[in-house]
Amino acid sequence: MNTDQKMTIKIGNFGTLQIGHLSKMGKVSQVVEMGNDTRKKKNLS
């Protein structure tokens, strides 16, 4: 049984991140994706 349930955390205007409520761990790929989206919106490389 998986007791480490996922929580959705809103990070400013950047987006949301899924983290485990016990492990307090998320996916780095979600953070990178938020950063890439922000750079694209600002026309940065």
Rosetta blueprint (number, residue, H / E / L):
1 M L
2 N L
3 T L
4 D L
5 Q L
6 K E
7 M E
8 T E
9 I E
10 K E
11 I E
12 G L
13 N L
14 F L
15 G E
16 T E
17 L E
18 Q E
19 I E
20 G E
21 H L
22 L L
23 S L
24 K L
25 M L
26 G E
27 K L
28 V H
29 S H
30 Q H
31 V H
32 V H
33 E H
34 M H
35 G H
36 N H
37 D H
38 T H
39 R H
40 K H
41 K H
42 K L
43 N L
44 L L
45 S L
